[in-house]
């Protein structure tokens, strides 16, 4: 069973990483489309759009899942340290993106409340 796990996990983790990469690419393409056609290169209008943050946060969570799977298959301490460092970086980036997203959403709500008054 252990040999099977060590054999299959790198392929599964690789597939999950590919899904995360495709999500990042799709998010960037969508954001570029919005900047070009919806906002007509008015970058200030994009500050309120949370599409990019949500897509990147989801992609990072997917990539983090792949890294967690890799820790199961690796037995060498050097490999575990590398995966652990990558996980810390991705967790930090995910937290930062979530913080920025929540900040944008709070600003939107505050502006909406001010307009209603």
Biopython code that builds the backbone (N, CA, C, O; Angstrom):
import numpy as np
from Bio.PDB.StructureBuilder import StructureBuilder

atoms = [
    (1, "UNK", "N", (0.820, -1.198, 0.000)),
    (1, "UNK", "CA", (0.000, 0.000, 0.000)),
    (1, "UNK", "C", (0.865, 1.264, 0.000)),
    (1, "UNK", "O", (0.573, 2.225, -0.712)),
    (2, "UNK", "N", (1.940, 1.253, 0.812)),
    (2, "UNK", "CA", (2.810, 2.417, 0.891)),
    (2, "UNK", "C", (3.491, 2.699, -0.441)),
    (2, "UNK", "O", (3.641, 3.857, -0.832)),
    (3, "UNK", "N", (3.901, 1.649, -1.136)),
    (3, "UNK", "CA", (4.525, 1.822, -2.453)),
    (3, "UNK", "C", (3.531, 2.425, -3.441)),
    (3, "UNK", "O", (3.887, 3.288, -4.244)),
    (4, "UNK", "N", (2.291, 1.968, -3.378)),
    (4, "UNK", "CA", (1.246, 2.511, -4.254)),
    (4, "UNK", "C", (1.047, 4.001, -3.994)),
    (4, "UNK", "O", (0.938, 4.792, -4.932)),
    (5, "UNK", "N", (1.000, 4.378, -2.718)),
    (5, "UNK", "CA", (0.812, 5.786, -2.355)),
    (5, "UNK", "C", (1.983, 6.622, -2.852)),
    (5, "UNK", "O", (1.778, 7.690, -3.430)),
    (6, "UNK", "N", (3.218, 6.148, -2.633)),
    (6, "UNK", "CA", (4.397, 6.882, -3.075)),
    (6, "UNK", "C", (4.464, 6.998, -4.591)),
    (6, "UNK", "O", (5.047, 7.944, -5.119)),
    (7, "UNK", "N", (3.868, 6.036, -5.293)),
    (7, "UNK", "CA", (3.877, 6.056, -6.757)),
    (7, "UNK", "C", (2.800, 6.975, -7.315)),
    (7, "UNK", "O", (3.060, 7.717, -8.263)),
    (8, "UNK", "N", (1.603, 6.941, -6.753)),
    (8, "UNK", "CA", (0.468, 7.664, -7.338)),
    (8, "UNK", "C", (0.400, 9.129, -6.915)),
    (8, "UNK", "O", (-0.065, 9.964, -7.691)),
    (9, "UNK", "N", (0.849, 9.463, -5.706)),
    (9, "UNK", "CA", (0.701, 10.835, -5.205)),
    (9, "UNK", "C", (1.404, 11.873, -6.071)),
    (9, "UNK", "O", (0.820, 12.930, -6.309)),
    (10, "UNK", "N", (2.622, 11.636, -6.556)),
    (10, "UNK", "CA", (3.227, 12.663, -7.426)),
    (10, "UNK", "C", (2.389, 12.968, -8.669)),
    (10, "UNK", "O", (2.338, 14.117, -9.109)),
    (11, "UNK", "N", (1.737, 11.964, -9.234)),
    (11, "UNK", "CA", (0.885, 12.192, -10.409)),
    (11, "UNK", "C", (-0.378, 12.975, -10.038)),
    (11, "UNK", "O", (-0.788, 13.890, -10.752)),
    (12, "UNK", "N", (-0.986, 12.599, -8.908)),
    (12, "UNK", "CA", (-2.188, 13.293, -8.457)),
    (12, "UNK", "C", (-1.852, 14.741, -8.099)),
    (12, "UNK", "O", (-2.581, 15.661, -8.469)),
    (13, "UNK", "N", (-0.748, 14.937, -7.380)),
    (13, "UNK", "CA", (-0.331, 16.295, -7.015)),
    (13, "UNK", "C", (-0.009, 17.115, -8.262)),
    (13, "UNK", "O", (-0.339, 18.300, -8.331)),
    (14, "UNK", "N", (0.623, 16.496, -9.231)),
    (14, "UNK", "CA", (0.916, 17.186, -10.492)),
    (14, "UNK", "C", (-0.350, 17.617, -11.212)),
    (14, "UNK", "O", (-0.422, 18.722, -11.748)),
    (15, "UNK", "N", (-1.354, 16.738, -11.224)),
    (15, "UNK", "CA", (-2.631, 17.074, -11.851)),
    (15, "UNK", "C", (-3.306, 18.231, -11.118)),
    (15, "UNK", "O", (-3.844, 19.143, -11.745)),
    (16, "UNK", "N", (-3.273, 18.185, -9.793)),
    (16, "UNK", "CA", (-3.879, 19.256, -9.003)),
    (16, "UNK", "C", (-3.149, 20.575, -9.255)),
    (16, "UNK", "O", (-3.783, 21.623, -9.375)),
    (17, "UNK", "N", (-1.813, 20.523, -9.335)),
    (17, "UNK", "CA", (-1.044, 21.733, -9.634)),
    (17, "UNK", "C", (-1.402, 22.278, -11.016)),
    (17, "UNK", "O", (-1.511, 23.491, -11.193)),
    (18, "UNK", "N", (-1.585, 21.392, -11.993)),
    (18, "UNK", "CA", (-2.010, 21.832, -13.331)),
    (18, "UNK", "C", (-3.353, 22.542, -13.275)),
    (18, "UNK", "O", (-3.549, 23.557, -13.943)),
    (19, "UNK", "N", (-4.283, 22.011, -12.479)),
    (19, "UNK", "CA", (-5.588, 22.665, -12.330)),
    (19, "UNK", "C", (-5.420, 24.062, -11.740)),
    (19, "UNK", "O", (-6.073, 25.006, -12.185)),
    (20, "UNK", "N", (-4.551, 24.199, -10.743)),
    (20, "UNK", "CA", (-4.288, 25.511, -10.152)),
    (20, "UNK", "C", (-3.674, 26.473, -11.157)),
    (20, "UNK", "O", (-4.029, 27.651, -11.196)),
    (21, "UNK", "N", (-2.755, 25.971, -11.967)),
    (21, "UNK", "CA", (-2.120, 26.810, -12.988)),
    (21, "UNK", "C", (-3.146, 27.263, -14.019)),
    (21, "UNK", "O", (-3.148, 28.429, -14.414)),
    (22, "UNK", "N", (-4.008, 26.368, -14.456)),
    (22, "UNK", "CA", (-5.047, 26.738, -15.427)),
    (22, "UNK", "C", (-5.999, 27.775, -14.836)),
    (22, "UNK", "O", (-6.457, 28.676, -15.539)),
    (23, "UNK", "N", (-6.292, 27.645, -13.550)),
    (23, "UNK", "CA", (-7.163, 28.624, -12.897)),
    (23, "UNK", "C", (-6.500, 29.998, -12.860)),
    (23, "UNK", "O", (-7.163, 31.011, -13.083)),
    (24, "UNK", "N", (-5.210, 30.040, -12.584)),
    (24, "UNK", "CA", (-4.483, 31.315, -12.600)),
    (24, "UNK", "C", (-4.511, 31.915, -13.999)),
    (24, "UNK", "O", (-4.775, 33.107, -14.157)),
    (25, "UNK", "N", (-4.242, 31.109, -15.004)),
    (25, "UNK", "CA", (-4.253, 31.598, -16.391)),
    (25, "UNK", "C", (-5.629, 32.118, -16.769)),
    (25, "UNK", "O", (-5.745, 33.190, -17.363)),
    (26, "UNK", "N", (-6.680, 31.367, -16.431)),
    (26, "UNK", "CA", (-8.046, 31.789, -16.757)),
    (26, "UNK", "C", (-8.403, 33.087, -16.039)),
    (26, "UNK", "O", (-9.054, 33.959, -16.614)),
    (27, "UNK", "N", (-7.979, 33.214, -14.788)),
    (27, "UNK", "CA", (-8.256, 34.431, -14.024)),
    (27, "UNK", "C", (-7.571, 35.641, -14.646)),
    (27, "UNK", "O", (-8.174, 36.707, -14.768)),
    (28, "UNK", "N", (-6.320, 35.476, -15.036)),
    (28, "UNK", "CA", (-5.577, 36.588, -15.636)),
    (28, "UNK", "C", (-6.183, 36.971, -16.989)),
    (28, "UNK", "O", (-6.314, 38.157, -17.292)),
    (29, "UNK", "N", (-6.551, 35.984, -17.797)),
    (29, "UNK", "CA", (-7.174, 36.274, -19.101)),
    (29, "UNK", "C", (-8.501, 37.007, -18.899)),
    (29, "UNK", "O", (-8.793, 37.973, -19.603)),
    (30, "UNK", "N", (-9.299, 36.546, -17.939)),
    (30, "UNK", "CA", (-10.579, 37.207, -17.662)),
    (30, "UNK", "C", (-10.366, 38.644, -17.206)),
    (30, "UNK", "O", (-11.077, 39.548, -17.645)),
    (31, "UNK", "N", (-9.387, 38.859, -16.326)),
    (31, "UNK", "CA", (-9.113, 40.206, -15.828)),
    (31, "UNK", "C", (-8.618, 41.117, -16.958)),
    (31, "UNK", "O", (-8.998, 42.285, -17.031)),
    (32, "UNK", "N", (-7.780, 40.583, -17.823)),
    (32, "UNK", "CA", (-7.308, 41.382, -18.965)),
    (32, "UNK", "C", (-8.476, 41.746, -19.882)),
    (32, "UNK", "O", (-8.549, 42.866, -20.387)),
    (33, "UNK", "N", (-9.378, 40.808, -20.092)),
    (33, "UNK", "CA", (-10.569, 41.086, -20.900)),
    (33, "UNK", "C", (-11.383, 42.219, -20.275)),
    (33, "UNK", "O", (-11.811, 43.142, -20.967)),
    (34, "UNK", "N", (-11.593, 42.139, -18.955)),
    (34, "UNK", "CA", (-12.358, 43.180, -18.266)),
    (34, "UNK", "C", (-11.663, 44.536, -18.361)),
    (34, "UNK", "O", (-12.311, 45.555, -18.597)),
    (35, "UNK", "N", (-10.348, 44.546, -18.176)),
    (35, "UNK", "CA", (-9.609, 45.806, -18.253)),
    (35, "UNK", "C", (-9.719, 46.417, -19.640)),
    (35, "UNK", "O", (-9.889, 47.629, -19.773)),
    (36, "UNK", "N", (-9.624, 45.597, -20.664)),
    (36, "UNK", "CA", (-9.634, 46.112, -22.039)),
    (36, "UNK", "C", (-11.033, 46.510, -22.478)),
    (36, "UNK", "O", (-11.227, 47.614, -22.987)),
    (37, "UNK", "N", (-12.022, 45.624, -22.290)),
    (37, "UNK", "CA", (-13.338, 45.865, -22.885)),
    (37, "UNK", "C", (-14.352, 46.509, -21.938)),
    (37, "UNK", "O", (-15.157, 47.332, -22.372)),
    (38, "UNK", "N", (-14.327, 46.152, -20.666)),
    (38, "UNK", "CA", (-15.310, 46.718, -19.746)),
    (38, "UNK", "C", (-14.850, 48.061, -19.194)),
    (38, "UNK", "O", (-15.610, 49.029, -19.170)),
    (39, "UNK", "N", (-13.592, 48.107, -18.749)),
    (39, "UNK", "CA", (-13.088, 49.323, -18.112)),
    (39, "UNK", "C", (-12.353, 50.249, -19.075)),
    (39, "UNK", "O", (-11.992, 51.365, -18.702)),
    (40, "UNK", "N", (-12.127, 49.799, -20.311)),
    (40, "UNK", "CA", (-11.475, 50.621, -21.349)),
    (40, "UNK", "C", (-10.156, 51.211, -20.852)),
    (40, "UNK", "O", (-9.883, 52.397, -21.043)),
    (41, "UNK", "N", (-9.345, 50.373, -20.213)),
    (41, "UNK", "CA", (-8.018, 50.739, -19.710)),
    (41, "UNK", "C", (-8.053, 51.783, -18.595)),
    (41, "UNK", "O", (-7.025, 52.390, -18.293)),
    (42, "UNK", "N", (-9.215, 52.004, -17.979)),
    (42, "UNK", "CA", (-9.281, 52.884, -16.804)),
    (42, "UNK", "C", (-8.996, 52.018, -15.579)),
    (42, "UNK", "O", (-9.888, 51.386, -15.014)),
    (43, "UNK", "N", (-7.751, 52.012, -15.200)),
    (43, "UNK", "CA", (-7.282, 51.115, -14.142)),
    (43, "UNK", "C", (-7.924, 51.437, -12.795)),
    (43, "UNK", "O", (-8.109, 50.537, -11.976)),
    (44, "UNK", "N", (-8.261, 52.687, -12.550)),
    (44, "UNK", "CA", (-8.890, 53.038, -11.262)),
    (44, "UNK", "C", (-10.203, 52.288, -11.061)),
    (44, "UNK", "O", (-10.564, 51.973, -9.928)),
    (45, "UNK", "N", (-10.909, 52.002, -12.130)),
    (45, "UNK", "CA", (-12.181, 51.272, -12.018)),
    (45, "UNK", "C", (-11.961, 49.823, -11.601)),
    (45, "UNK", "O", (-12.861, 49.199, -11.039)),
    (46, "UNK", "N", (-10.782, 49.282, -11.868)),
    (46, "UNK", "CA", (-10.532, 47.880, -11.539)),
    (46, "UNK", "C", (-10.249, 47.672, -10.057)),
    (46, "UNK", "O", (-10.271, 46.537, -9.582)),
    (47, "UNK", "N", (-9.984, 48.744, -9.321)),
    (47, "UNK", "CA", (-9.672, 48.601, -7.902)),
    (47, "UNK", "C", (-10.835, 48.015, -7.114)),
    (47, "UNK", "O", (-10.619, 47.362, -6.093)),
    (48, "UNK", "N", (-12.042, 48.232, -7.564)),
    (48, "UNK", "CA", (-13.218, 47.717, -6.853)),
    (48, "UNK", "C", (-13.600, 46.303, -7.287)),
    (48, "UNK", "O", (-14.414, 45.648, -6.636)),
    (49, "UNK", "N", (-13.017, 45.840, -8.375)),
    (49, "UNK", "CA", (-13.341, 44.521, -8.894)),
    (49, "UNK", "C", (-12.552, 43.461, -8.126)),
    (49, "UNK", "O", (-11.324, 43.523, -8.058)),
    (50, "UNK", "N", (-13.256, 42.495, -7.553)),
    (50, "UNK", "CA", (-12.608, 41.468, -6.731)),
    (50, "UNK", "C", (-12.394, 40.156, -7.480)),
    (50, "UNK", "O", (-11.984, 39.164, -6.878)),
    (51, "UNK", "N", (-12.662, 40.138, -8.767)),
    (51, "UNK", "CA", (-12.550, 38.906, -9.544)),
    (51, "UNK", "C", (-11.147, 38.328, -9.494)),
    (51, "UNK", "O", (-10.975, 37.127, -9.281)),
    (52, "UNK", "N", (-10.158, 39.162, -9.688)),
    (52, "UNK", "CA", (-8.768, 38.701, -9.712)),
    (52, "UNK", "C", (-8.369, 38.134, -8.352)),
    (52, "UNK", "O", (-7.749, 37.072, -8.287)),
    (53, "UNK", "N", (-8.710, 38.819, -7.276)),
    (53, "UNK", "CA", (-8.361, 38.331, -5.935)),
    (53, "UNK", "C", (-9.006, 36.984, -5.649)),
    (53, "UNK", "O", (-8.357, 36.084, -5.115)),
    (54, "UNK", "N", (-10.270, 36.840, -5.997)),
    (54, "UNK", "CA", (-10.970, 35.584, -5.722)),
    (54, "UNK", "C", (-10.367, 34.437, -6.531)),
    (54, "UNK", "O", (-10.197, 33.335, -6.010)),
    (55, "UNK", "N", (-10.046, 34.684, -7.787)),
    (55, "UNK", "CA", (-9.453, 33.641, -8.627)),
    (55, "UNK", "C", (-8.081, 33.225, -8.140)),
    (55, "UNK", "O", (-7.774, 32.034, -8.086)),
    (56, "UNK", "N", (-7.250, 34.196, -7.784)),
    (56, "UNK", "CA", (-5.907, 33.878, -7.297)),
    (56, "UNK", "C", (-5.957, 33.180, -5.949)),
    (56, "UNK", "O", (-5.170, 32.266, -5.703)),
    (57, "UNK", "N", (-6.858, 33.587, -5.078)),
    (57, "UNK", "CA", (-6.983, 32.930, -3.778)),
    (57, "UNK", "C", (-7.404, 31.468, -3.954)),
    (57, "UNK", "O", (-6.873, 30.579, -3.288)),
    (58, "UNK", "N", (-8.346, 31.229, -4.841)),
    (58, "UNK", "CA", (-8.775, 29.850, -5.095)),
    (58, "UNK", "C", (-7.640, 29.019, -5.680)),
    (58, "UNK", "O", (-7.437, 27.872, -5.282)),
    (59, "UNK", "N", (-6.904, 29.593, -6.619)),
    (59, "UNK", "CA", (-5.790, 28.872, -7.239)),
    (59, "UNK", "C", (-4.713, 28.549, -6.208)),
    (59, "UNK", "O", (-4.164, 27.448, -6.214)),
    (60, "UNK", "N", (-4.410, 29.487, -5.335)),
    (60, "UNK", "CA", (-3.399, 29.233, -4.304)),
    (60, "UNK", "C", (-3.843, 28.151, -3.332)),
    (60, "UNK", "O", (-3.022, 27.361, -2.866)),
    (61, "UNK", "N", (-5.124, 28.107, -3.024)),
    (61, "UNK", "CA", (-5.626, 27.057, -2.138)),
    (61, "UNK", "C", (-5.517, 25.691, -2.814)),
    (61, "UNK", "O", (-5.211, 24.695, -2.159)),
    (62, "UNK", "N", (-5.765, 25.644, -4.113)),
    (62, "UNK", "CA", (-5.618, 24.392, -4.864)),
    (62, "UNK", "C", (-4.155, 23.960, -4.862)),
    (62, "UNK", "O", (-3.850, 22.791, -4.629)),
    (63, "UNK", "N", (-3.250, 24.903, -5.123)),
    (63, "UNK", "CA", (-1.823, 24.586, -5.126)),
    (63, "UNK", "C", (-1.344, 24.153, -3.736)),
    (63, "UNK", "O", (-0.474, 23.291, -3.615)),
    (64, "UNK", "N", (-1.904, 24.743, -2.715)),
    (64, "UNK", "CA", (-1.551, 24.351, -1.355)),
    (64, "UNK", "C", (-1.996, 22.911, -1.082)),
    (64, "UNK", "O", (-1.295, 22.160, -0.403)),
    (65, "UNK", "N", (-3.147, 22.534, -1.608)),
    (65, "UNK", "CA", (-3.606, 21.153, -1.472)),
    (65, "UNK", "C", (-2.639, 20.168, -2.111)),
    (65, "UNK", "O", (-2.390, 19.092, -1.567)),
    (66, "UNK", "N", (-2.093, 20.538, -3.267)),
    (66, "UNK", "CA", (-1.107, 19.684, -3.927)),
    (66, "UNK", "C", (0.156, 19.556, -3.080)),
    (66, "UNK", "O", (0.734, 18.474, -2.981)),
    (67, "UNK", "N", (0.582, 20.653, -2.474)),
    (67, "UNK", "CA", (1.775, 20.609, -1.623)),
    (67, "UNK", "C", (1.544, 19.721, -0.401)),
    (67, "UNK", "O", (2.448, 19.000, 0.021)),
    (68, "UNK", "N", (0.356, 19.768, 0.159)),
    (68, "UNK", "CA", (0.043, 18.914, 1.310)),
    (68, "UNK", "C", (0.109, 17.444, 0.903)),
    (68, "UNK", "O", (0.618, 16.610, 1.651)),
    (69, "UNK", "N", (-0.405, 17.132, -0.277)),
    (69, "UNK", "CA", (-0.311, 15.755, -0.771)),
    (69, "UNK", "C", (1.137, 15.321, -0.929)),
    (69, "UNK", "O", (1.482, 14.179, -0.625)),
    (70, "UNK", "N", (1.979, 16.220, -1.401)),
    (70, "UNK", "CA", (3.387, 15.874, -1.602)),
    (70, "UNK", "C", (4.078, 15.513, -0.298)),
    (70, "UNK", "O", (4.994, 14.691, -0.288)),
    (71, "UNK", "N", (3.648, 16.122, 0.804)),
    (71, "UNK", "CA", (4.286, 15.806, 2.084)),
    (71, "UNK", "C", (4.042, 14.355, 2.488)),
    (71, "UNK", "O", (4.821, 13.782, 3.249)),
    (72, "UNK", "N", (2.979, 13.769, 1.988)),
    (72, "UNK", "CA", (2.695, 12.366, 2.298)),
    (72, "UNK", "C", (3.684, 11.451, 1.595)),
    (72, "UNK", "O", (4.106, 10.441, 2.157)),
    (73, "UNK", "N", (4.056, 11.801, 0.370)),
    (73, "UNK", "CA", (4.904, 10.928, -0.432)),
    (73, "UNK", "C", (6.387, 11.082, -0.130)),
    (73, "UNK", "O", (7.153, 10.136, -0.314)),
    (74, "UNK", "N", (6.803, 12.250, 0.329)),
    (74, "UNK", "CA", (8.229, 12.493, 0.533)),
    (74, "UNK", "C", (8.700, 11.937, 1.864)),
    (74, "UNK", "O", (8.025, 12.079, 2.883)),
    (75, "UNK", "N", (9.834, 11.319, 1.847)),
    (75, "UNK", "CA", (10.419, 10.755, 3.066)),
    (75, "UNK", "C", (11.753, 11.419, 3.411)),
    (75, "UNK", "O", (12.219, 11.312, 4.545)),
    (76, "UNK", "N", (12.361, 12.090, 2.463)),
    (76, "UNK", "CA", (13.645, 12.747, 2.664)),
    (76, "UNK", "C", (13.425, 14.088, 3.359)),
    (76, "UNK", "O", (12.521, 14.835, 2.985)),
    (77, "UNK", "N", (14.228, 14.396, 4.349)),
    (77, "UNK", "CA", (14.063, 15.626, 5.122)),
    (77, "UNK", "C", (14.255, 16.864, 4.253)),
    (77, "UNK", "O", (13.556, 17.861, 4.438)),
    (78, "UNK", "N", (15.175, 16.816, 3.324)),
    (78, "UNK", "CA", (15.423, 17.969, 2.442)),
    (78, "UNK", "C", (14.175, 18.283, 1.617)),
    (78, "UNK", "O", (13.794, 19.445, 1.471)),
    (79, "UNK", "N", (13.545, 17.241, 1.080)),
    (79, "UNK", "CA", (12.324, 17.435, 0.293)),
    (79, "UNK", "C", (11.204, 17.991, 1.160)),
    (79, "UNK", "O", (10.453, 18.861, 0.720)),
    (80, "UNK", "N", (11.085, 17.501, 2.378)),
    (80, "UNK", "CA", (10.044, 17.989, 3.283)),
    (80, "UNK", "C", (10.268, 19.462, 3.630)),
    (80, "UNK", "O", (9.310, 20.229, 3.733)),
    (81, "UNK", "N", (11.518, 19.852, 3.809)),
    (81, "UNK", "CA", (11.817, 21.255, 4.109)),
    (81, "UNK", "C", (11.450, 22.136, 2.924)),
    (81, "UNK", "O", (10.880, 23.211, 3.106)),
    (82, "UNK", "N", (11.772, 21.691, 1.709)),
    (82, "UNK", "CA", (11.412, 22.458, 0.510)),
    (82, "UNK", "C", (9.909, 22.609, 0.382)),
    (82, "UNK", "O", (9.413, 23.704, 0.121)),
    (83, "UNK", "N", (9.177, 21.512, 0.566)),
    (83, "UNK", "CA", (7.718, 21.556, 0.475)),
    (83, "UNK", "C", (7.147, 22.425, 1.590)),
    (83, "UNK", "O", (6.205, 23.185, 1.365)),
    (84, "UNK", "N", (7.707, 22.317, 2.780)),
    (84, "UNK", "CA", (7.250, 23.145, 3.896)),
    (84, "UNK", "C", (7.453, 24.629, 3.628)),
    (84, "UNK", "O", (6.585, 25.445, 3.939)),
    (85, "UNK", "N", (8.606, 24.982, 3.047)),
    (85, "UNK", "CA", (8.867, 26.389, 2.714)),
    (85, "UNK", "C", (7.884, 26.880, 1.661)),
    (85, "UNK", "O", (7.367, 27.992, 1.766)),
    (86, "UNK", "N", (7.623, 26.059, 0.644)),
    (86, "UNK", "CA", (6.636, 26.432, -0.380)),
    (86, "UNK", "C", (5.257, 26.601, 0.237)),
    (86, "UNK", "O", (4.520, 27.523, -0.115)),
    (87, "UNK", "N", (4.910, 25.710, 1.157)),
    (87, "UNK", "CA", (3.602, 25.818, 1.799)),
    (87, "UNK", "C", (3.493, 27.118, 2.590)),
    (87, "UNK", "O", (2.463, 27.790, 2.543)),
    (88, "UNK", "N", (4.543, 27.471, 3.311)),
    (88, "UNK", "CA", (4.512, 28.718, 4.076)),
    (88, "UNK", "C", (4.348, 29.932, 3.167)),
    (88, "UNK", "O", (3.582, 30.845, 3.475)),
    (89, "UNK", "N", (5.058, 29.939, 2.067)),
    (89, "UNK", "CA", (4.941, 31.050, 1.116)),
    (89, "UNK", "C", (3.529, 31.119, 0.549)),
    (89, "UNK", "O", (2.946, 32.200, 0.461)),
    (90, "UNK", "N", (2.981, 29.983, 0.168)),
    (90, "UNK", "CA", (1.633, 29.973, -0.414)),
    (90, "UNK", "C", (0.578, 30.330, 0.620)),
    (90, "UNK", "O", (-0.393, 31.016, 0.301)),
    (91, "UNK", "N", (0.755, 29.876, 1.850)),
    (91, "UNK", "CA", (-0.201, 30.253, 2.905)),
    (91, "UNK", "C", (-0.146, 31.762, 3.128)),
    (91, "UNK", "O", (-1.188, 32.408, 3.244)),
    (92, "UNK", "N", (1.060, 32.330, 3.188)),
    (92, "UNK", "CA", (1.202, 33.775, 3.364)),
    (92, "UNK", "C", (0.530, 34.526, 2.218)),
    (92, "UNK", "O", (-0.182, 35.502, 2.452)),
    (93, "UNK", "N", (0.749, 34.081, 0.984)),
    (93, "UNK", "CA", (0.136, 34.747, -0.164)),
    (93, "UNK", "C", (-1.382, 34.627, -0.121)),
    (93, "UNK", "O", (-2.085, 35.586, -0.438)),
    (94, "UNK", "N", (-1.897, 33.461, 0.268)),
    (94, "UNK", "CA", (-3.342, 33.267, 0.356)),
    (94, "UNK", "C", (-3.953, 34.175, 1.411)),
    (94, "UNK", "O", (-4.987, 34.800, 1.175)),
    (95, "UNK", "N", (-3.317, 34.249, 2.568)),
    (95, "UNK", "CA", (-3.819, 35.120, 3.637)),
    (95, "UNK", "C", (-3.794, 36.572, 3.185)),
    (95, "UNK", "O", (-4.741, 37.316, 3.440)),
    (96, "UNK", "N", (-2.727, 36.979, 2.519)),
    (96, "UNK", "CA", (-2.617, 38.347, 2.033)),
    (96, "UNK", "C", (-3.712, 38.668, 1.019)),
    (96, "UNK", "O", (-4.317, 39.738, 1.077)),
    (97, "UNK", "N", (-3.964, 37.760, 0.103)),
    (97, "UNK", "CA", (-5.014, 37.986, -0.904)),
    (97, "UNK", "C", (-6.389, 38.014, -0.248)),
    (97, "UNK", "O", (-7.224, 38.847, -0.600)),
    (98, "UNK", "N", (-6.635, 37.108, 0.709)),
    (98, "UNK", "CA", (-7.926, 37.126, 1.411)),
    (98, "UNK", "C", (-8.106, 38.425, 2.190)),
    (98, "UNK", "O", (-9.203, 38.984, 2.214)),
    (99, "UNK", "N", (-7.041, 38.909, 2.826)),
    (99, "UNK", "CA", (-7.114, 40.161, 3.564)),
    (99, "UNK", "C", (-7.446, 41.317, 2.624)),
    (99, "UNK", "O", (-8.297, 42.152, 2.930)),
    (100, "UNK", "N", (-6.768, 41.358, 1.481)),
    (100, "UNK", "CA", (-7.031, 42.420, 0.513)),
    (100, "UNK", "C", (-8.464, 42.347, -0.008)),
    (100, "UNK", "O", (-9.129, 43.372, -0.156)),
    (101, "UNK", "N", (-8.935, 41.135, -0.283)),
    (101, "UNK", "CA", (-10.300, 40.945, -0.768)),
    (101, "UNK", "C", (-11.315, 41.405, 0.268)),
    (101, "UNK", "O", (-12.271, 42.101, -0.072)),
    (102, "UNK", "N", (-11.121, 41.027, 1.525)),
    (102, "UNK", "CA", (-12.075, 41.450, 2.556)),
    (102, "UNK", "C", (-12.031, 42.963, 2.745)),
    (102, "UNK", "O", (-13.062, 43.584, 3.004)),
    (103, "UNK", "N", (-10.858, 43.555, 2.618)),
    (103, "UNK", "CA", (-10.729, 45.009, 2.717)),
    (103, "UNK", "C", (-11.500, 45.696, 1.590)),
    (103, "UNK", "O", (-12.181, 46.695, 1.821)),
    (104, "UNK", "N", (-11.394, 45.164, 0.376)),
    (104, "UNK", "CA", (-12.124, 45.745, -0.755)),
    (104, "UNK", "C", (-13.627, 45.613, -0.556)),
    (104, "UNK", "O", (-14.380, 46.547, -0.834)),
    (105, "UNK", "N", (-14.063, 44.454, -0.075)),
    (105, "UNK", "CA", (-15.492, 44.253, 0.132)),
    (105, "UNK", "C", (-16.035, 45.178, 1.217)),
    (105, "UNK", "O", (-17.146, 45.691, 1.087)),
    (106, "UNK", "N", (-15.262, 45.400, 2.294)),
    (106, "UNK", "CA", (-15.685, 46.328, 3.345)),
    (106, "UNK", "C", (-15.793, 47.746, 2.800)),
    (106, "UNK", "O", (-16.726, 48.473, 3.139)),
    (107, "UNK", "N", (-14.836, 48.144, 1.953)),
    (107, "UNK", "CA", (-14.881, 49.474, 1.349)),
    (107, "UNK", "C", (-16.121, 49.621, 0.473)),
    (107, "UNK", "O", (-16.785, 50.658, 0.500)),
    (108, "UNK", "N", (-16.433, 48.584, -0.302)),
    (108, "UNK", "CA", (-17.625, 48.620, -1.151)),
    (108, "UNK", "C", (-18.877, 48.805, -0.305)),
    (108, "UNK", "O", (-19.729, 49.630, -0.632)),
    (109, "UNK", "N", (-18.995, 48.037, 0.787)),
    (109, "UNK", "CA", (-20.167, 48.145, 1.648)),
    (109, "UNK", "C", (-20.266, 49.533, 2.274)),
    (109, "UNK", "O", (-21.350, 50.112, 2.347)),
    (110, "UNK", "N", (-19.137, 50.059, 2.722)),
    (110, "UNK", "CA", (-19.114, 51.384, 3.345)),
    (110, "UNK", "C", (-19.554, 52.457, 2.328)),
    (110, "UNK", "O", (-20.351, 53.335, 2.657)),
    (111, "UNK", "N", (-19.036, 52.381, 1.106)),
    (111, "UNK", "CA", (-19.421, 53.345, 0.076)),
    (111, "UNK", "C", (-20.892, 53.206, -0.284)),
    (111, "UNK", "O", (-21.577, 54.199, -0.532)),
    (112, "UNK", "N", (-21.369, 51.977, -0.312)),
    (112, "UNK", "CA", (-22.790, 51.753, -0.629)),
    (112, "UNK", "C", (-23.678, 52.327, 0.471)),
    (112, "UNK", "O", (-24.710, 52.933, 0.186)),
    (113, "UNK", "N", (-23.279, 52.136, 1.726)),
    (113, "UNK", "CA", (-24.053, 52.684, 2.844)),
    (113, "UNK", "C", (-24.062, 54.211, 2.822)),
    (113, "UNK", "O", (-25.082, 54.835, 3.116)),
    (114, "UNK", "N", (-22.933, 54.803, 2.477)),
    (114, "UNK", "CA", (-22.853, 56.270, 2.393)),
    (114, "UNK", "C", (-23.736, 56.819, 1.291)),
    (114, "UNK", "O", (-24.331, 57.886, 1.446)),
    (115, "UNK", "N", (-23.830, 56.099, 0.171)),
    (115, "UNK", "CA", (-24.683, 56.529, -0.934)),
    (115, "UNK", "C", (-26.167, 56.416, -0.585)),
    (115, "UNK", "O", (-26.985, 57.224, -1.024)),
    (116, "UNK", "N", (-26.500, 55.388, 0.221)),
    (116, "UNK", "CA", (-27.889, 55.187, 0.598)),
    (116, "UNK", "C", (-28.372, 56.250, 1.578)),
    (116, "UNK", "O", (-29.561, 56.565, 1.625)),
    (117, "UNK", "N", (-27.447, 56.803, 2.362)),
    (117, "UNK", "CA", (-27.825, 57.822, 3.355)),
    (117, "UNK", "C", (-28.010, 59.123, 2.690)),
    (117, "UNK", "O", (-28.330, 60.113, 3.347)),
]
sb = StructureBuilder()
sb.init_structure("model")
sb.init_model(0)
sb.init_chain("A")
sb.init_seg("    ")
for serial, (resi, resn, name, xyz) in enumerate(atoms, 1):
    if name == "N":
        sb.init_residue(resn, " ", resi, " ")
    sb.init_atom(name, np.array(xyz, "f"), 0.0, 1.0, " ", f" {name:<3s}", serial, name[0])
structure = sb.get_structure()
